[in-house]
Amino acid sequence: MQSFESNGVVTAFEKTGRGEPIVLLHGGEADHAMFDGLAPVLAANFTVIAYDQRDSGATRNPPSSYSLADLADDAAALIGGLGYDRAHVFGTSLGGQIAQVLAARHPDRIDRLILSSTWKVNRSPLDVNADVFRKLAAYRADTIANASKIAEFFFPPAYLRARPELIEIFRGSSRDESQKARRGALLAQPVAADLTGFDRPTLLLAGGDDRLIPNAETFALACDLARVETRTIAGVGHVASIQAPERVAEAMTAFLNSNKKAA
């Protein structure tokens, strides 16, 4: 992996492909590896930058707390630091929240925006899907015993039966306790994320079988966006980039290409 340093954060990233740049923002408990299936498909048409956020993967950051705004600033610094005026941005789950704040704070760094399986910034997960997030909290008290139950909120059961090795993702974490604490505190910090002035083309993308974030929560973001499209990928759960990378890449590529003249 390559690295980029800004404001005391050494961000690890992988850069592949050729063409217009697209930056991929991973979910809360993941790192750039969640895009190992998606990035090679996109790389046929785009320069793909998949990076590790603070306290994720190989990125190194100070042991101080940070907010979604700080993570959005990291993304903006990475885009500029790699020599781009702006890039397409894809954010999924927590990465979609970071992408929203990036759009609000640094709109000129974004060419086109894709928000996948995410929800409005400053809205509590318990307001989004109370029953599921309460169950997840209980199951995470013993991830080794409950990994298969946790996995079913992220992938459809039938898909897990075909790919049981994915359950291992949920048995533990490579993060230490301080890293987990900083990541866990992110959503408790209110942050300004007004998208009403963001005028770049935006796609809201959801998996039809997402049990974690209801499709309605993702599509509700359309109310604040000036130029927006929505798309559902049938039969896919919360982690579409792993379950169906080709279908996600097809949806992304179609959106990005269709908006070239309109933008």
C-alpha positions, 0 to 999 in steps of 0.5 A: 500500500501507499501512504499520504500524510496530512495533519498528523495522519498517515493514510494508507491507500491502494490506487489501481486502474486508470481514468477518472478518479473515484474514492471509496469510503468503507464502513465503520467496522471495516477497512479498505479490504471490503473493496477487494472485490469491487475495486478491480471491477471498477479499475477497468474504467476508473482510477480507484483509490481505496483507503483506510480511515483513522484507526482502520487497517494500516492508517496511523493517527494520533490517539486523540478523539475525532469526529465525522468532520475530521474524517471528511477533512482527511478524505478531502486532503487525500483527494487534493494530496493525490493531485486531483481537484475533485473525484467521484466519491462512493461511501457505504454505511458509515462511509456514506456518513463521512461522504455526506459531511465531505459533500457539505464541507468540501463540495468542490472536491466531489465530482459525483457522489454515491451514497450506499446503504447509509442514513442521514448524519446526526440521526441515531442508529436507534432511530434508524432501526432500533430493534436490530441495533439493540440486538447487535449490541447484545450479540457483540458482548460475545462476538465469538459465540454470536458471529453467525447471528451478527453476520445475518444482519450484514449478508442474507442467510442464503448467501452466508450458507454459500459463503460461510467463511464470511462469518469469521469477519464478525468474530473479532477485530484487529483494532485495540480497545482505544481504537474501538472506543474512538470509532465507537464514539463517532456518531455521538458527536453532532456535526454540521452536514447541510446538503441542501446547497450541494448541487453535484449529481448524486446516486442513492444506492441500496441493497433490497435485502438490507436488514441493517439500514432500511432502504427508506432511510437511505432514500430519505436523503433525496429530500436534501439533494438537488440532483439525485437518483435512486437505485435498489439492487435486488437480493443484496444485503448491507455489504453489497460491495462484497456480496455483489461487486459486479452489480454494484460496479455496474450501477456505479458506472452507469450512473457516472457515465450517464451524468457526464453531459448533465454535469 
